[in-house]
Amino acid sequence: MKKILFVTSECVPFVKTGGLADVVGALPKVLNEKGCDARVILPKYGAIPQRYKDEMRYIDHIYIKMNWRSQYCGIFELKMNGVTYYFIDNEFYFGGPTIYGPIHEDIERFAFFDKAVLAALQVIDFFPDVLHCNDWQSGMAPVLLRAHYGYDGRYNAMKSIMTIHNLKFQGVYDKKTIADVCELSMDYFTPDKLEFYRDASFLKGGIVYADYITTVSPTYAEEIKSDYFGERLNGLLNARSASLTGIVNGISYDDWDPATDKFIYHNYGIKDFIEGKKVNKRALQHDLHFDENPDKLLIGMVTRLTAQKGMDLVECVLDSILANPNIQMVFLGTGEQRYEDVLRFFEWKYSGRVSAQIKFDNALSHKVYAACDAFLMPSQFEPCGLSQMISMRYGTLPIVRETGGLKDTVEPYNEYEHTGTGYSFRNYNAHEMLGRIENAYLTFALHKDDWTAMQKRAMEKDFSWNASADKYIDLYNRL
């Protein structure tokens, strides 16, 4: 039985800001069903709902040396859904209402966390075969494992994996501060180790010192070795390419199943999706005060409203998209003020055809996936992406840019061979995106049989964690 400990800054259902939480919330459970002993360790944030805190069991406490101070470190345990979760408690670092703060605070906060994780292994008496670290917040754990515990055979036997969920965020700060809070000599702050353009980087440390590096799709694993996507770490990633692989994330089939989804208007499956989606579409059109017309192409976006998610492309050609009176669009999400204001303006300009839902609303997101005909995801870069897989699960055809996990999961429609599960465009270009939307509309309006056949193929795709978990197990065994 392989023993795995996931080190993470967030995890569903406790705290979430992005896809990392979904991955760590789902993968360990599937690994355990396949015979592993996968556990999770994360901070005991003040933001964790009280109902989960009430179920936690206090194990013990220790003290962690932070330069000239000793900081209390409580260790709590919660067993749920077949997974054991450990929580690192410290009110000074984790007691606030949010899980992230200014970078100067986060550097010390997660240096403490990484130190505490390694020290806590002795308290919980769990020494994993693989320490599976996720994103920059746990990037120092592989460094500290070798720097501070090289004398201990229990730690020496452990292997480490660094999973990059988004290379853009790297935990960069000045060398002196990081050296102080991590208690590392300046020997570790050279260009071949932690130094990063005169500063230092947690993520670079993880990439250098981990035994293996993974990211969340095969295409993204190749992209980050290039100048454009590499965020100034592409040289290092090329040097470590023999120890770098991409494994596509899965989605939770418990949370995202149109046959059992309690949030949507009407449940349906692959045998009755045509009528089921019609019912959901009509209900959402009614709630959004749209024309309740099945022949209108309803396009959805559930996203952060940022340039990275392609909102600049949407802004550029939204008038051209809506020049077709048979297109309706619903946007759900929050983000940069500029794009929130743009969508509010278009909602006013195209009243009854555009809905700008500037908020986070989990129930509404389920309704959008179930009711829409198409789902727009024109990301500038997308390490994996979950929304395109969710939309296909609900028979909603994605229109995506060919980048990262979007390229790996969406097969472009071929009208001659009658294949594909959605639409894609290669270049980051607004009019190329517009062309695919126009193609989608023509298929929807003039070739209904092709459209429904594509919906059926999309719903038949397996995006569960089952296949991805097998690939992780293979990797653990190789290590």
GIPEMO-V542555 format. One line per field, one symbol per residue. ss: DSSP state (~ for helix, > for strand, _ for the rest). phi: phi as a letter, one per 40 degrees, with the letter a starting at -180 (. if undefined). Layout:
ss: ???
phi: ???
This chain:
ss: __>>>>>___>___>___~~~~~~~~~~~~~~~___>>>>>>>______~~~~~~_>>>>>>>>>>__>>>>>>>>>>>>__>>>>>>>_~~~~________~~~~~~~~~~~~~~~~~~~~~~_____>>>>>_~~~_~~~~~~~~~____~~~~__>>>>>>_______>>>~~~~~~~~___~~~______>>__>>>~~~~~~~~__>>>>__~~~~~~__________~~~~~~_~~~>>>__________________________~~~~~~~~~~~~~~~_________>>>>>>__>_~~~_~~~~~~~~~~~_____>>>>>>__>_~~~~~~~~~~~~~____>>>>____~~~~~~~~~~__>>>>_________~~~~~~~___>>>>>__~~~~~~__>_>____>__>>>>____~~~~~~~~~~~~~~~~~_~~~~~~~~~~~~~____~~~~~~~~~~~~~~_
phi: .cbbbcbacaacccaabacdcccccbcdccdccchcbbbbbaccccccdcccccccbccabbbbcbgcbbbdbcbbbabafgbcbbbcbacccbcccbcbacccccdcdccddcccdcccdcccfbbccbcbcbgccbccccccdccbbccbccccccbbbbbccaccbbgcacccccccccfbccccbbdcbccafgbabdccdccccccabbbcacccccdccbccccfgbccccccbccbbabbccbbccccbaccbdccccacabccbccccccccccccdcccgcccbcccccbbbbaccbcdcgccccdcbcccccccccbbbbbbibicddcccdcccccccbdgbbbbccacacccccccdccccbbcacccaadbgbccccccdcgbccbbccafccccbbcccbcccfbhbibabcccaccccdcccccccccccbbdccccccdcccccccbccdcccccccdcdccc
